[in-house]
Amino acid sequence: AREAAAALPAVAAIYREHYELVWRIVGRLGVPARAVDDAVQDVFVVLHRRRDELDARGSLRALLYGIARRVARTAASRMRARAIS
């Protein structure tokens, strides 16, 4: 896994190249407009923090989509919890 993670470009470069893609993905996954920017930031924070654990042998876009899907699910859970409170 470390060899695959080492093959990833720097997170800053991934951010510059894929920010718009992640923004669209998060929005399409149902994150409310007011929370999209925070969710996008969370995707790149997860990428940075878990870089050594991630399996980067596949497509970078697929990796970002997977992270975005989990972040969107968490954001949706938070919104539901706030609505109940």
Secondary structure, 3 states (H helix, E strand, C coil): CHHHHHCCCCHHHHHHHHHHHHHHHHHHCCCCHHHHHHHHHHHHHHHHHCCCCCCCCCCHHHHHHHHHHHHHHHHHHHHHHHHHC
